[in-house]
Amino acid sequence: MKVRDFGELVQLRNEGKIGYVDFLLKGVYRDEYLQWLDERDEKPNEDNAELFFEETEASFEASLFYPN
């Protein structure tokens, strides 16, 4: 699957044209999201995609303020 430009995906997500599942599966977090789902024995859905995105975003922001 072709990874789409992050900025394009953000724009589509903000416009409501795609949900969190498409945002994740078509972007750079695809492999991480699929692994996260596999570890939890879950299938992609909007609820867990949004949770994954929020956790990933929070982790990224924390790393900016508290680098190792």
Rosetta blueprint (number, residue, H / E / L):
1 M L
2 K L
3 V L
4 R L
5 D L
6 F H
7 G H
8 E H
9 L H
10 V H
11 Q H
12 L H
13 R H
14 N H
15 E L
16 G L
17 K L
18 I L
19 G L
20 Y H
21 V H
22 D H
23 F H
24 L H
25 L H
26 K L
27 G L
28 V L
29 Y L
30 R H
31 D H
32 E H
33 Y H
34 L H
35 Q H
36 W H
37 L H
38 D H
39 E H
40 R L
41 D L
42 E L
43 K L
44 P L
45 N L
46 E H
47 D H
48 N H
49 A H
50 E H
51 L H
52 F H
53 F H
54 E H
55 E H
56 T H
57 E H
58 A H
59 S H
60 F H
61 E H
62 A H
63 S H
64 L H
65 F H
66 Y L
67 P L
68 N L
